[in-house]
Amino acid sequence: MNAPFKQPLAGTLRRAQPWLGTLVGIEAAGLPAEPLARAVDRAFAAVARVHRAMSVHEPGSELSRLNRRAHAGPVRVSGHLWRVLRAACRMSVLTDGLFDVTIAPTLARWGYLPRTRALPASPGNWRDIRLHADHTVAFARPLHVDLGGIAKGYAVDLAIATLRRAGVPRASVNAGGDLRFYGREPRQIAVRDPAGGLRLLAPMREGAIATTCVADTRQELAGTWRSPLVDPRSGRAFARADSVTVLARTCLTADALTKPVALDPSTCESVLRRLRARALVLPAA
């Protein structure tokens, strides 16, 4: 998990709430108590909107309804869901399919996602998602889309934008290791090293960081490894215990890039340069 390696400033407000399958923490400072609390409340409300729209664990979410209906015809969705789907498809283009939000059926069969309906009989991929300018979405075939690899980053960005609009001078939002922050004072970020201890990054005034490490979630069954990180090219799980951290301008970018970088670092070098991002790969002991 990524975390600021520094004590908060005096007068800092720190709160946490469970959203998006993890604990979302917000730290904010620089305003009087009441407006600061209101700003943090609005930031959590922004995260909650993303959760309600994009959680596949909620049968009534926008994404769950889309998974049920979009193969039959265009479905109108909110601007938030449409923008995340557009970003996901763009990341699929840039990584030549290494990032693909349609691998959810594999994760459901392995028990990492709920099996809320019959899984698609034939495999599809991100190319089967059709995005239209009027914020409607259609699937060329039955698909089961999961945005767990990008929605947390979007939620963090949305919360940060909410805090900035409220005039909060210094803030950070951390959703299970997907972290974004800003302020005049530099922060030193600590990344857990799978070989042991913490790795300190250079101090930064603002930025976004996300980390992927399957060490705590992988399983070995009958000599075969399974994990929540699947290579779309082969359908096999990524099972190495390496830690991959990406630093980027937005948390959505950092969150999404950790997966393809973990699967194939050399292929992603040009993508990192294009998106002005950096990757840190820490091998397991």
C-alpha positions in Angstrom: 0.0 0.0 0.0 1.2 3.5 -0.8 1.1 6.0 2.0 2.5 9.5 2.8 5.6 8.9 5.0 5.0 12.1 7.0 3.0 13.3 10.0 0.0 15.4 9.0 0.1 19.1 9.6 -1.6 20.6 12.7 -5.3 21.1 12.1 -5.4 18.4 9.5 -8.7 16.5 9.0 -8.4 12.8 8.4 -11.4 10.5 7.6 -11.9 7.1 6.1 -14.9 5.3 4.6 -15.4 1.9 3.0 -16.0 2.2 -0.8 -15.0 0.4 -3.9 -14.1 -2.7 -2.0 -11.4 -1.0 0.0 -11.0 1.7 2.7 -10.8 5.2 1.2 -8.9 7.7 3.3 -9.0 11.5 2.8 -6.6 13.9 4.5 -7.2 17.7 4.1 -5.7 20.8 5.6 -5.6 24.6 5.2 -9.2 25.7 5.8 -11.2 26.4 9.0 -12.8 23.3 10.5 -16.4 23.6 9.1 -15.6 24.3 5.4 -12.9 21.7 5.5 -15.4 19.1 6.8 -17.9 20.1 4.2 -15.3 19.7 1.4 -14.3 16.3 2.7 -17.9 15.2 2.8 -18.4 16.3 -0.8 -15.2 14.4 -1.8 -16.6 11.2 -0.2 -19.9 11.8 -2.0 -17.9 11.8 -5.2 -16.3 8.5 -4.4 -19.7 7.1 -3.5 -21.1 8.1 -6.9 -18.4 6.1 -8.6 -19.0 3.1 -6.4 -22.7 3.1 -7.1 -22.2 3.5 -10.8 -19.3 1.0 -11.3 -19.3 -1.8 -8.7 -20.0 -5.2 -10.2 -20.7 -6.4 -6.7 -23.9 -4.3 -6.7 -26.6 -5.8 -8.9 -28.3 -2.5 -9.2 -25.2 -0.5 -10.3 -25.1 1.1 -13.7 -22.3 -1.2 -14.7 -24.2 -4.3 -13.6 -27.3 -3.2 -15.7 -25.0 -2.5 -18.6 -23.6 -6.0 -18.4 -27.1 -7.4 -18.5 -28.5 -5.3 -21.3 -25.9 -3.8 -23.7 -25.5 -6.8 -25.9 -29.2 -6.4 -26.9 -28.8 -2.7 -27.9 -27.5 0.7 -26.8 -27.8 1.6 -23.1 -27.6 5.2 -21.9 -25.1 5.6 -19.0 -24.0 8.5 -16.8 -21.1 10.7 -17.9 -18.9 9.2 -15.2 -19.3 5.6 -16.4 -19.0 6.6 -20.1 -15.8 8.5 -19.4 -14.2 5.6 -17.5 -15.2 3.1 -20.3 -13.7 5.5 -22.9 -10.5 5.7 -20.8 -10.4 1.9 -20.5 -10.8 1.4 -24.2 -8.1 4.0 -24.9 -5.7 2.2 -22.5 -6.5 -1.1 -24.3 -5.5 0.6 -27.6 -2.3 2.0 -26.2 -1.2 -1.3 -24.6 -2.3 -3.5 -27.5 -4.9 -5.2 -25.4 -2.7 -5.8 -22.3 -5.3 -3.8 -20.4 -8.8 -5.3 -21.0 -11.8 -4.8 -18.8 -13.7 -7.8 -20.4 -11.6 -10.5 -18.6 -14.2 -10.5 -15.8 -15.7 -13.9 -16.7 -12.3 -15.5 -15.8 -12.2 -13.7 -12.5 -15.7 -14.8 -11.8 -15.0 -18.4 -12.5 -12.0 -18.2 -10.2 -14.0 -16.6 -7.4 -12.5 -13.1 -7.4 -15.8 -11.6 -8.7 -19.4 -12.5 -8.1 -21.2 -14.7 -10.6 -24.4 -12.6 -10.7 -25.6 -14.0 -14.1 -24.7 -16.6 -16.7 -21.3 -15.9 -18.0 -20.8 -15.2 -21.8 -20.6 -18.5 -23.7 -18.0 -17.2 -26.1 -15.1 -14.9 -25.2 -15.0 -11.3 -26.3 -12.6 -8.4 -25.7 -12.5 -4.7 -25.4 -13.0 -4.3 -29.2 -16.6 -5.5 -28.6 -17.4 -2.3 -26.6 -19.2 0.4 -28.6 -19.1 3.9 -27.2 -21.4 6.5 -28.8 -21.2 10.3 -28.5 -24.7 10.5 -26.9 -23.4 8.6 -23.9 -24.9 5.3 -24.9 -22.9 2.0 -24.8 -23.5 -1.2 -26.7 -21.8 -4.6 -26.8 -21.2 -6.4 -30.0 -21.7 -9.7 -28.1 -22.5 -10.6 -24.5 -19.8 -9.3 -22.3 -19.0 -9.1 -18.6 -17.1 -5.9 -17.9 -15.3 -5.2 -14.6 -13.8 -1.8 -14.0 -11.9 -2.7 -10.8 -8.6 -2.0 -12.5 -9.4 1.7 -13.3 -12.5 2.9 -11.3 -10.6 3.4 -8.1 -8.2 5.7 -9.8 -11.0 7.7 -11.4 -12.7 8.0 -8.0 -9.5 9.3 -6.4 -9.2 11.9 -9.2 -12.8 12.9 -8.8 -12.4 13.4 -5.0 -9.2 15.4 -5.5 -11.0 17.7 -8.1 -13.8 18.2 -5.5 -11.3 19.2 -2.8 -9.5 21.6 -5.2 -12.8 23.3 -6.2 -13.6 23.8 -2.5 -10.4 25.7 -2.1 -8.6 23.1 0.1 -4.9 24.0 -0.1 -3.5 20.6 0.8 -5.1 17.2 0.5 -4.5 13.5 -0.3 -6.9 10.7 -1.2 -5.9 7.1 -0.8 -8.1 4.3 -2.0 -6.4 1.0 -1.0 -3.0 2.2 -2.3 -4.3 4.3 -5.2 -3.0 7.7 -4.0 -3.2 11.2 -5.3 -2.1 14.4 -3.4 -1.2 18.0 -3.8 0.0 20.9 -1.6 2.9 23.4 -1.2 4.8 21.1 1.2 6.6 18.1 -0.4 5.5 14.7 0.7 7.7 11.6 0.9 5.8 8.5 -0.3 6.6 5.0 1.1 6.0 1.9 -1.1 6.0 -1.5 0.4 8.9 -3.6 -0.9 7.9 -7.3 -1.4 11.5 -8.2 -0.4 10.9 -6.5 3.0 10.5 -3.1 4.4 9.6 0.1 2.7 11.0 1.9 -0.4 11.0 5.7 -0.1 10.3 7.7 -3.3 11.7 11.2 -4.0 9.6 13.9 -2.2 6.9 15.4 -4.4 4.4 18.3 -4.0 1.7 16.6 -6.1 1.1 13.5 -8.1 -0.6 10.2 -8.4 0.7 6.7 -7.5 -0.8 3.2 -7.8 0.7 -0.2 -6.9 -0.2 -3.7 -8.0 1.1 -6.7 -6.1 -0.7 -10.1 -6.2 1.3 -11.6 -3.4 -1.6 -11.4 -0.9 -4.3 -12.5 -3.3 -2.8 -15.3 -5.5 -3.7 -18.9 -4.9 -2.2 -22.2 -6.0 -4.7 -24.9 -7.0 -3.6 -28.3 -8.3 -0.2 -26.8 -9.2 -1.7 -23.8 -11.1 -1.5 -20.3 -9.9 -4.5 -18.0 -10.0 -4.6 -14.3 -9.2 -6.9 -11.2 -9.9 -4.4 -10.1 -12.6 -5.0 -12.0 -15.8 -3.0 -11.8 -19.1 -5.7 -11.2 -21.7 -3.5 -12.7 -24.4 -3.3 -16.1 -22.8 -6.0 -16.2 -20.1 -3.4 -17.1 -17.6 -2.9 -15.5 -14.2 0.0 -13.3 -13.3 1.4 -15.0 -10.2 4.8 -13.5 -9.5 5.0 -11.6 -6.2 6.7 -8.6 -7.7 5.4 -5.2 -6.9 4.7 -2.7 -9.7 4.2 1.0 -8.9 3.3 3.6 -11.5 3.6 7.4 -10.9 1.5 9.5 -13.3 -0.3 12.8 -13.6 -3.7 11.3 -12.8 -4.6 8.3 -10.6 -6.8 6.8 -13.3 -3.7 6.5 -15.5 -1.5 5.2 -12.7 -4.2 2.7 -11.6 -4.7 1.3 -15.1 -1.1 1.2 -16.1 0.1 -1.0 -13.2 -1.6 -4.1 -14.8 0.0 -4.0 -18.3 3.3 -3.0 -16.8 3.3 -6.0 -14.5 2.4 -8.3 -17.4 4.9 -7.0 -19.9 7.2 -4.1 -18.8 9.1 -3.8 -22.0 6.0 -3.5 -24.2 4.8 -0.7 -21.9 7.9 1.5 -22.1 6.6 3.6 -25.0 3.1 3.9 -23.3 4.7 5.2 -20.1 6.7 7.8 -22.1 3.6 8.9 -24.0 1.5 9.3 -20.9 4.4 11.0 -19.0 4.4 8.2 -16.4 7.1 6.3 -14.6 7.2 2.7 -13.3 9.0 1.1 -10.4 9.2 -2.7 -10.5 10.3 -4.2 -7.2 11.1 -8.0 -7.4 10.1 -10.3 -4.7 12.8 -11.9 -2.6 
